[in-house]
Amino acid sequence: MTILQLLYSIIIGIIQGVSEWLPISSKTQIIISSQFLLGLSIKTGYIFGLFMEIGTLFAAIIYFRKDILKLVQVLRGSKDPSKRKLFTCILVITVITALIAAPLVIVTTQFIGDSNTSPAVGIPMLVLGLILMGDAALIRYSKTRQNASPRKLENLTLKDYVVVGISQGISALPGVSRSGTTTSAMLLLGIEPDEAFRLSFTAGIFASAGAFALTLVQYRSELSAAIATIGSAGLVVAIVTSTVVSIFLIDFLIKVAGKQKIIYLTAALGVIAIASGLIYLVLGL
């Protein structure tokens, strides 16, 4: 592995580790960066972006290992109501996500083909940014209401799970952020901010695992081309880098979400998404 390959691998790992948890669509950032740094086509970059979710998957498993243990305990027969509630929530969200995301990935790759022209990704980022700004206003308004009572996991219903599953499913599209759409959906449903971030990130573990598995099963040739370009050692460096960066960013976002500064965090994420969308639109991406 050359010094240049090492540098490119670290850059791609950082981009994946940061963009996965911010409302700027990690898939889109990997498409653009891999096209620029590695010379990959849009389709191959999109597949590579889905594959690179393995790094953020590792990070989420490490950070939310206690929640993962709760899910395992339910599979082993635990009757604890809170654990079973979490299990049901994640299961329904994951099933709905898979039913929507898998066909979207297939259609997207067929639509992109071997084109070197990016799909219009600025618009969904712009829309998501506006939604996040609306979320911030909603949180601010709810805090001024005397009887406002944010919802937690135990208050959620099947309808809530389905809504979140749908929002996570459509994030398979380029330009649509998974963490941004699911967190926004939960905030709009009135879920307590720190609970919304935690559930969003936990549900993302299984979405990322599904995306990773789909690339191995359905898109081996494109994946092989991407790995051949970055190199096996470079791939390992990129994955490790994204895992380490993700752990720090998850910790920061969860801690901020549990404080009074959540309004500013949500608004800031909205500004980031809007700015990214505008940049992509200006650049014609």
C-alpha positions, -999 to +999 in steps of 0.1 A: +000+000+000+014+034-010+014+065+011-012+080-013-035+049-009-031+051+029-041+088+028-071+081+006-082+053+029-080+074+060-100+102+042-127+079+031-129+063+066-133+098+082-159+108+056-179+076+063-175+079+101-187+115+102-214+115+075-232+084+087-243+102+118-250+136+103-279+145+080-257+146+049-261+111+035-229+090+039-237+072+006-236+104-013-203+115+004-187+082-005-200+084-040-184+118-045-152+111-026-146+077-042-152+092-076-127+119-070-101+099-051-104+065-066-119+071-100-149+049-093-181+052-113-213+065-097-227+030-095-196+014-080-192+043-056-228+039-045-222+001-039-190+009-021-208+034+001-233+007+012-204-017+019-186+009+040-214+009+064-197-020+080-174+004+098-202+024+113-220-009+120-190-020+142-190+013+160-228+011+168-225-025+180-196-015+203-214+017+216-249+001+220-236-033+231-260-032+262-290-027+239-278-055+217-275-077+247-311-070+256-322-081+222-302-113+225-317-120+259-352-117+244-342-143+218-331-165+247-365-163+263-364-131+285-399-120+296-387-085+307-414-061+293-389-033+285-365-057+267-394-072+247-407-038+238-372-028+224-370-061+205-405-056+189-396-020+180-363-029+163-378-060+146-407-041+130-385-012+120-360-036+104-386-056+085-403-024+071-369-010+062-358-042+044-391-043+024-385-007+012-348-004+010-338-036-009-360-028-040-349+009-039-312-002-040-318-024-070-338+003-088-312+029-080-283+009-093-303+002-125-311+038-129-275+050-123-260+023-145-225+031-156-231+068-157-205+092-144-232+118-137-245+121-101-282+118-095-298+149-080-289+146-043-291+182-033-329+184-032-335+156-006-307+171+016-324+205+014-358+190+023-343+171+052-326+202+065-359+221+065-375+192+084-348+193+110-352+230+114-389+223+119-380+197+145-359+222+164-389+246+164-412+218+175-389+209+204-387+245+215-425+248+214-430+216+233-407+229+261-429+260+265-461+239+271-468+232+307-483+197+301-458+187+274-447+151+280-422+137+255-428+101+246-404+073+254-401+037+240-427+023+263-453+048+249-447+039+212-472+019+191-470-003+160-479+028+139-448+046+152-426+016+144-439+015+108-434+053+103-398+050+114-393+019+093-406+037+062-383+067+069-353+044+073-362+025+042-363+055+019-328+065+031-314+038+007-317+065-019-287+087-027-289+121-010-312+108+018-296+105+052-306+075+073-298+090+107-314+123+096-347+109+084-352+084+112-343+109+140-365+136+123-394+111+121-391+102+158-388+139+169-420+147+148-437+118+166-430+135+199-403+111+211-379+124+237-348+137+218-322+114+235-345+085+231-350+094+194-312+095+187-306+063+206-334+043+189-324+057+155-288+047+159-297+013+174-321+005+145-294+016+121-273-014+132-296-038+114-301-015+084-263-012+080-259-050+083-285-054+056-269-029+033-235-046+038-250-081+032-268-069+000-235-057-016-219-091-009-248-110-024-260-088-052-231-066-063-199-087-060-184-075-093-188-038-084-175-044-049-145-063-062-137-034-085-138-009-056-117-031-033-092-037-061-088+001-065-084+010-028-065-023-020-073-048+008-050-031+033-065+003+023-100-011+029-091-023+064-077+011+072-108+029+059-131+006+080-111+009+112-109+047+107-147+050+102-153+028+133-131+049+156-145+083+142-181+069+145-177+060+182-166+095+192-193+111+171-221+089+184-210+096+220-210+133+214-244+133+197-260+111+224-246+132+252-258+165+236-292+150+228-297+143+265-291+180+275-310+212+271-288+220+240-307+195+219-326+224+202-293+239+191-280+205+180-311+198+159-310+232+144-273+229+136-279+195+119-306+212+099-282+240+088-256+214+079-281+195+057-294+227+040-259+240+034-249+206+019-280+205-003-274+240-016-237+232-023-247+201-043-274+221-062-249+249-070-224+223-083-251+206-103-249+173-083 
